[in-house]
Amino acid sequence: MGAPTRGGTERTGRAGPRVAIVHDWLVTPGGAELVLAEMVAVFPQADVFTLIDERREAYGAARGGRRATTSFLQHMPGIFRHYRSLLPLMPLALRGLDVGAYDIVISNSHAVAKGVRTHDRQLHLCYCLSPMRYAWDLREQYLRESGLDRGVKGALARAMLERMRRWDLANTSGVDAFATLSRYIAERIQRAYQRTAEVIYPPVDTEFFTPGGAGRGASTDSARWSPHDFYVTASRFVPYKRIDLIARAFAGLGDRRLVIIGDGPDAAKVRAAAGPNVTLLGRQPRDVVRDHLRRARAFVFAAEEDFGIAPVEAQACGAPVIAFARGGVTETITWGPGGTGVVFEEQTEGAIVDAVRRFESLPERIPEARCRERALLFRSDRFRREFGDFVTRKAREFGPA
């Protein structure tokens, strides 16, 4: 990227602007980490800063030995198991990440990264995956699911989150421009920060997630399904993903098989909800996930997600999607005639059961090619192009300080 920037090449003496990318934390691979990887692909010489990095060796090897710079939290005993409980320390740890020598600072933030300290000669752009969930829209849900919605501990937790909310709002003034991953989150940013955000859909690896070409277990009658096929869902088992709800719904659909891939804090709850027709595979490598997506009747999704990469990966493999009609998924699947899935309006067992039956009663099967075509709207090269254009355009708009 050769656009002029605050400070520009005259200050640094380099052929182009120096870029720092600030990421919340590198612990569990997920959507935020996929975005980070593509940002690095757009700016391969950028330096990465993060609060903690559990995968320092692997990340450094992938970048030719260049590790991410971490905060003092990296050296605390047990940090990778308990980092979420140290949320109140994160603003202090973030202030210790020195990005003052860079022309452009890009924060890839769903929590605190957007609050990194910059100065007025720098351009700070934030790709906001979400306003801090714990402090804004999902605060009461977070407290309830953590058992902190009552008593003295609850009062202390609520006060801490209110303090984090004020900190988060105050630090948005240091962001020159926002981009985000869906219209759904752009609206949340407007409500929380009174700031507009440009929508750049996040990258999905449509080169890895591809149709298998072997069909979806159908019988010779192309309008019907084999009795041996299955539905699938794949996710980390955390409360808002509602994997236990999907399992309970299929327990009431005893003649349909469901395969669940993943693990996490809600594992016991998911196991308790699973009937004999539900298979729990635990966490699996990507190729196993892809194999199941290629062969499944449909992918089932019950979360209200900011974007929701998993339903797009399913469509990339040719699988239709049965989804809760809230959040980013309303921007990634289509329904009705010519659609790529079926939706349900309530997060209840009955609504999921009804959606499965409506899906099975469609007059014709949803073509794999239609699902694949939809998924290609969210491919990685599109993200790289649009995000690179966003940074270049904003750098030109702001110009040298």
C-alpha positions as CSV (number, residue, x, y, z in Angstrom):
1,M,0.0,0.0,0.0
2,G,1.7,3.2,-1.1
3,A,-0.8,5.9,-0.2
4,P,0.3,8.9,1.8
5,T,-0.4,8.7,5.5
6,R,-0.1,10.8,8.6
7,G,3.6,11.0,9.2
8,G,4.1,9.4,5.8
9,T,7.4,8.2,4.4
10,E,9.2,11.4,5.0
11,R,9.1,10.8,8.8
12,T,10.1,7.2,8.7
13,G,12.5,7.2,5.8
14,R,10.9,4.0,4.5
15,A,9.6,3.1,1.0
16,G,6.1,2.8,2.4
17,P,4.1,3.4,5.6
18,R,4.9,1.3,8.7
19,V,1.8,-0.7,9.7
20,A,1.0,-2.2,13.1
21,I,-1.9,-4.6,13.5
22,V,-3.3,-4.9,17.1
23,H,-5.3,-8.0,17.9
24,D,-7.1,-8.8,21.2
25,W,-5.6,-12.2,22.0
26,L,-4.4,-15.3,20.2
27,V,-5.7,-18.3,22.1
28,T,-8.5,-20.3,20.4
29,P,-8.4,-20.2,16.6
30,G,-11.7,-18.6,15.3
31,G,-13.1,-16.1,13.0
32,A,-11.1,-13.2,14.5
33,E,-7.9,-15.1,13.8
34,L,-9.0,-15.8,10.2
35,V,-9.5,-12.0,9.8
36,L,-6.0,-11.4,11.3
37,A,-4.4,-13.8,8.9
38,E,-5.9,-12.0,5.9
39,M,-4.9,-8.6,7.2
40,V,-1.4,-9.9,7.4
41,A,-1.7,-11.2,3.8
42,V,-2.7,-7.7,2.8
43,F,0.2,-6.1,4.8
44,P,2.8,-8.8,5.0
45,Q,5.4,-6.5,6.5
46,A,3.1,-5.4,9.3
47,D,4.1,-6.0,12.9
48,V,1.4,-7.7,15.0
49,F,0.7,-6.8,18.7
50,T,-1.6,-8.8,21.0
51,L,-2.2,-9.1,24.7
52,I,-1.4,-12.9,24.9
53,D,-0.4,-15.5,22.4
54,E,-0.7,-19.1,23.3
55,R,0.6,-20.2,19.8
56,R,3.7,-18.1,19.6
57,E,5.9,-20.8,18.0
58,A,3.3,-21.8,15.4
59,Y,2.5,-18.2,14.6
60,G,6.1,-17.2,14.4
61,A,6.9,-20.1,12.1
62,A,4.1,-19.1,9.8
63,R,5.6,-15.6,9.6
64,G,9.2,-16.6,9.0
65,G,10.1,-16.4,12.7
66,R,8.4,-13.0,13.3
67,R,6.3,-13.5,16.5
68,A,3.6,-11.2,17.7
69,T,4.6,-8.7,20.4
70,T,2.7,-9.5,23.6
71,S,1.8,-7.7,26.9
72,F,2.8,-8.4,30.5
73,L,-0.2,-10.7,30.7
74,Q,1.7,-13.2,28.6
75,H,3.9,-14.1,31.6
76,M,1.2,-14.6,34.2
77,P,0.8,-18.2,35.4
78,G,-2.3,-19.9,34.0
79,I,-3.1,-17.0,31.8
80,F,-4.4,-19.1,28.8
81,R,-7.0,-20.8,31.0
82,H,-8.2,-17.7,32.9
83,Y,-7.5,-14.7,30.6
84,R,-11.2,-13.8,30.4
85,S,-11.4,-13.3,34.1
86,L,-8.6,-10.7,33.8
87,L,-10.7,-8.4,31.6
88,P,-10.3,-5.4,34.1
89,L,-6.5,-5.7,33.6
90,M,-6.6,-5.6,29.8
91,P,-6.8,-1.8,29.4
92,L,-3.6,-1.5,31.4
93,A,-1.9,-4.3,29.5
94,L,-3.0,-2.7,26.2
95,R,-1.3,0.6,27.2
96,G,2.0,-1.2,27.5
97,L,1.9,-2.2,23.8
98,D,4.0,0.6,22.1
99,V,2.8,1.3,18.6
100,G,4.1,4.9,18.5
101,A,6.6,4.3,15.7
102,Y,4.0,3.3,13.1
103,D,2.2,5.4,10.5
104,I,-0.9,3.2,10.4
105,V,-2.4,1.3,13.3
106,I,-5.1,-1.3,12.4
107,S,-7.0,-2.7,15.4
108,N,-8.8,-6.0,14.8
109,S,-11.1,-5.8,17.8
110,H,-14.0,-7.6,19.5
111,A,-12.9,-6.5,23.0
112,V,-10.2,-4.0,23.9
113,A,-7.8,-3.8,20.9
114,K,-9.5,-0.6,19.6
115,G,-8.3,1.2,22.8
116,V,-4.6,0.9,21.9
117,R,-2.9,4.2,22.5
118,T,-2.0,6.2,19.4
119,H,-1.0,9.8,18.7
120,D,-2.3,12.4,16.3
121,R,0.3,11.7,13.6
122,Q,-1.0,8.2,13.2
123,L,-4.0,6.9,11.3
124,H,-5.9,4.4,13.5
125,L,-8.4,2.2,11.6
126,C,-10.5,-0.3,13.5
127,Y,-12.0,-3.5,12.0
128,C,-14.6,-3.9,14.7
129,L,-15.8,-7.5,15.0
130,S,-18.3,-6.2,17.6
131,P,-18.5,-3.7,20.4
132,M,-17.3,-5.3,23.5
133,R,-20.0,-7.9,24.1
134,Y,-19.6,-8.2,27.8
135,A,-20.1,-4.5,28.3
136,W,-22.8,-3.7,25.7
137,D,-25.7,-5.6,24.2
138,L,-24.9,-9.0,25.8
139,R,-24.0,-7.8,29.3
140,E,-27.0,-9.2,31.1
141,Q,-26.8,-12.5,29.2
142,Y,-23.1,-12.7,30.1
143,L,-23.8,-12.1,33.8
144,R,-26.7,-14.6,33.8
145,E,-24.7,-17.4,32.0
146,S,-21.8,-16.8,34.3
147,G,-24.0,-17.0,37.4
148,L,-23.1,-13.4,38.3
149,D,-26.6,-11.9,37.9
150,R,-27.3,-11.7,41.7
151,G,-25.7,-11.2,45.1
152,V,-22.5,-9.4,46.0
153,K,-20.4,-11.0,43.3
154,G,-23.1,-10.0,40.8
155,A,-23.0,-6.4,41.9
156,L,-19.2,-6.3,41.7
157,A,-19.3,-7.9,38.2
158,R,-21.9,-5.4,37.0
159,A,-19.9,-2.5,38.3
160,M,-16.8,-3.8,36.6
161,L,-18.6,-4.2,33.3
162,E,-20.1,-0.7,33.5
163,R,-16.6,0.6,34.1
164,M,-15.3,-1.3,31.0
165,R,-18.3,0.1,29.0
166,R,-17.3,3.7,29.9
167,W,-13.6,2.9,29.0
168,D,-14.6,1.3,25.7
169,L,-16.8,4.3,24.7
170,A,-14.1,6.8,25.7
171,N,-11.5,5.1,23.6
172,T,-13.5,5.0,20.4
173,S,-12.5,8.7,20.0
174,G,-9.0,7.5,19.1
175,V,-10.3,5.6,16.1
176,D,-10.3,7.6,12.9
177,A,-12.5,5.2,10.9
178,F,-14.4,2.0,11.5
179,A,-15.0,-1.0,9.3
180,T,-17.0,-4.0,10.4
181,L,-18.1,-7.5,9.3
182,S,-21.9,-7.1,8.7
183,R,-24.7,-4.6,8.6
184,Y,-26.0,-6.1,11.8
185,I,-22.8,-5.1,13.7
186,A,-22.7,-1.7,11.9
187,E,-26.0,-1.0,13.5
188,R,-24.7,-2.1,16.9
189,I,-21.6,0.2,16.5
190,Q,-24.0,3.1,15.6
191,R,-26.0,2.5,18.8
192,A,-23.0,2.0,21.1
193,Y,-20.5,4.5,19.7
194,Q,-22.6,6.8,17.5
195,R,-20.1,6.1,14.7
196,T,-20.7,4.8,11.2
197,A,-18.8,1.8,10.0
198,E,-18.1,0.5,6.5
199,V,-19.2,-3.1,6.0
200,I,-16.5,-5.4,4.6
201,Y,-17.6,-9.0,4.9
202,P,-14.9,-11.2,6.6
203,P,-13.0,-13.9,4.7
204,V,-14.2,-17.4,4.3
205,D,-11.8,-20.1,3.0
206,T,-13.8,-21.1,0.0
207,E,-10.7,-22.7,-1.5
208,F,-10.6,-25.3,1.3
209,F,-14.3,-25.7,1.9
210,T,-15.5,-27.1,-1.5
211,P,-18.2,-29.5,-2.6
212,G,-17.0,-33.1,-2.6
213,G,-18.8,-34.1,-5.8
214,A,-20.2,-37.4,-4.3
215,G,-23.7,-36.1,-3.5
216,R,-25.5,-35.9,-0.2
217,G,-26.5,-39.5,0.5
218,A,-29.5,-39.3,-1.6
219,S,-31.4,-42.4,-2.9
220,T,-31.8,-43.0,-6.6
221,D,-35.0,-41.0,-6.4
222,S,-33.4,-37.5,-6.6
223,A,-36.4,-35.9,-4.8
224,R,-35.9,-38.0,-1.7
225,W,-33.3,-38.6,0.9
226,S,-31.6,-41.8,2.0
227,P,-32.6,-43.0,5.5
228,H,-28.8,-43.2,6.3
229,D,-27.9,-39.5,5.9
230,F,-27.6,-36.9,8.6
231,Y,-27.7,-33.2,9.6
232,V,-24.6,-31.5,11.0
233,T,-23.7,-28.6,13.2
234,A,-20.2,-27.6,14.2
235,S,-19.2,-25.0,16.8
236,R,-17.4,-24.2,20.1
237,F,-19.8,-25.2,22.9
238,V,-20.5,-21.8,24.5
239,P,-23.9,-20.8,25.7
240,Y,-24.9,-18.3,23.0
241,K,-24.2,-20.9,20.2
242,R,-27.2,-22.9,21.5
243,I,-25.8,-26.3,20.6
244,D,-27.7,-28.0,23.4
245,L,-30.9,-26.5,22.0
246,I,-30.2,-28.1,18.6
247,A,-29.4,-31.5,20.3
248,R,-32.7,-31.4,22.3
249,A,-34.7,-30.5,19.1
250,F,-33.2,-33.5,17.3
251,A,-33.9,-35.8,20.3
252,G,-37.6,-35.1,19.3
253,L,-36.8,-36.1,15.7
254,G,-35.8,-39.6,16.5
255,D,-35.7,-40.8,12.9
256,R,-33.2,-38.1,11.9
257,R,-29.6,-38.2,12.6
258,L,-27.6,-35.3,13.9
259,V,-23.8,-35.1,14.0
260,I,-22.3,-32.5,16.4
261,I,-18.7,-31.4,16.0
262,G,-16.9,-29.3,18.6
263,D,-16.3,-28.9,22.3
264,G,-16.1,-26.3,25.0
265,P,-17.5,-25.2,28.4
266,D,-21.0,-26.3,27.6
267,A,-20.0,-29.9,26.7
268,A,-21.8,-31.5,29.7
269,K,-25.0,-29.6,28.8
270,V,-24.7,-30.7,25.2
271,R,-24.1,-34.4,26.2
272,A,-27.1,-34.3,28.5
273,A,-29.3,-33.0,25.7
274,A,-28.2,-35.5,23.1
275,G,-30.5,-38.4,22.3
276,P,-29.5,-41.8,20.8
277,N,-29.9,-40.3,17.3
278,V,-27.2,-37.6,18.0
279,T,-23.5,-38.3,17.5
280,L,-21.0,-36.2,19.4
281,L,-17.6,-36.2,17.6
282,G,-15.8,-33.7,19.8
283,R,-13.3,-31.3,18.3
284,Q,-12.1,-32.4,14.9
285,P,-9.6,-31.1,12.3
286,R,-10.8,-29.0,9.4
287,D,-10.7,-31.9,6.9
288,V,-13.2,-33.9,9.0
289,V,-15.5,-30.9,9.3
290,R,-15.3,-30.4,5.6
291,D,-16.1,-34.1,4.9
292,H,-19.2,-33.9,7.0
293,L,-20.4,-30.6,5.4
294,R,-20.0,-32.2,2.0
295,R,-22.2,-35.2,2.9
296,A,-24.8,-33.7,5.2
297,R,-28.4,-33.0,4.4
298,A,-28.0,-29.5,5.8
299,F,-26.1,-27.5,8.4
300,V,-28.1,-26.4,11.5
301,F,-27.3,-23.1,13.1
302,A,-29.1,-21.7,16.2
303,A,-26.9,-18.8,17.3
304,E,-27.4,-15.0,16.9
305,E,-24.0,-14.3,15.5
306,D,-22.2,-11.1,14.5
307,F,-21.5,-12.7,11.1
308,G,-21.3,-16.5,11.4
309,I,-18.5,-18.1,9.3
310,A,-19.7,-21.6,9.8
311,P,-22.9,-21.3,7.7
312,V,-20.9,-19.8,4.9
313,E,-18.4,-22.7,5.1
314,A,-21.3,-25.1,4.9
315,Q,-22.6,-23.4,1.8
316,A,-19.1,-23.4,0.3
317,C,-19.3,-27.2,0.6
318,G,-22.7,-27.2,-1.2
319,A,-24.8,-27.7,2.0
320,P,-28.0,-25.8,2.6
321,V,-28.5,-24.1,6.0
322,I,-31.3,-24.2,8.6
323,A,-30.7,-21.2,10.7
324,F,-32.1,-18.8,13.3
325,A,-33.1,-15.7,11.4
326,R,-31.2,-13.1,13.5
327,G,-27.8,-11.5,13.2
328,G,-25.3,-11.8,10.4
329,V,-26.7,-15.0,9.0
330,T,-29.5,-13.0,7.5
331,E,-26.9,-11.5,5.2
332,T,-25.2,-14.7,4.3
333,I,-28.0,-17.1,3.4
334,T,-31.2,-16.6,1.4
335,W,-34.5,-18.4,1.8
336,G,-37.7,-18.7,-0.1
337,P,-37.8,-19.6,-3.8
338,G,-34.2,-19.7,-5.2
339,G,-32.8,-19.6,-1.6
340,T,-30.0,-21.5,0.0
341,G,-31.7,-22.5,3.2
342,V,-34.6,-22.4,5.6
343,V,-34.9,-20.1,8.7
344,F,-36.7,-20.2,12.0
345,E,-37.8,-17.2,14.0
346,E,-37.5,-18.3,17.6
347,Q,-34.7,-20.1,19.6
348,T,-36.9,-23.0,20.7
349,E,-36.9,-26.7,20.1
350,G,-40.3,-26.5,18.4
351,A,-39.1,-23.9,15.9
352,I,-36.1,-26.0,14.9
353,V,-38.2,-29.1,14.5
354,D,-40.6,-27.1,12.4
355,A,-37.8,-25.7,10.2
356,V,-36.3,-29.2,9.7
357,R,-39.7,-30.5,8.5
358,R,-40.2,-27.5,6.2
359,F,-36.8,-28.1,4.8
360,E,-37.7,-31.7,4.1
361,S,-40.9,-30.7,2.5
362,L,-39.4,-28.4,-0.1
363,P,-40.6,-29.3,-3.6
364,E,-37.0,-29.8,-4.8
365,R,-33.6,-30.1,-3.2
366,I,-31.6,-27.0,-2.9
367,P,-28.8,-27.3,-5.5
368,E,-25.2,-27.5,-4.3
369,A,-24.2,-25.1,-7.0
370,R,-26.5,-22.4,-5.7
371,C,-25.1,-22.8,-2.2
372,R,-21.6,-22.6,-3.5
373,E,-22.3,-19.5,-5.5
374,R,-23.7,-17.8,-2.5
375,A,-20.6,-18.6,-0.4
376,L,-18.2,-17.3,-3.1
377,L,-19.5,-13.8,-2.3
378,F,-17.5,-14.0,1.0
379,R,-14.2,-15.5,-0.4
380,S,-10.9,-14.4,1.0
381,D,-9.6,-12.5,-2.1
382,R,-12.7,-10.3,-1.9
383,F,-11.9,-9.4,1.7
384,R,-8.2,-8.7,0.9
385,R,-9.2,-6.4,-2.0
386,E,-11.9,-4.5,-0.1
387,F,-9.9,-4.1,3.1
388,G,-6.8,-3.0,1.2
389,D,-8.9,-0.4,-0.7
390,F,-10.4,0.8,2.6
391,V,-7.0,1.4,4.2
392,T,-5.7,3.1,1.1
393,R,-8.7,5.3,0.8
394,K,-8.7,6.4,4.4
395,A,-5.0,7.1,4.3
396,R,-5.6,9.4,1.3
397,E,-8.5,11.1,3.0
398,F,-6.5,11.8,6.2
399,G,-3.3,12.7,4.5
400,P,-0.1,13.8,6.3
401,A,-0.7,15.4,9.6
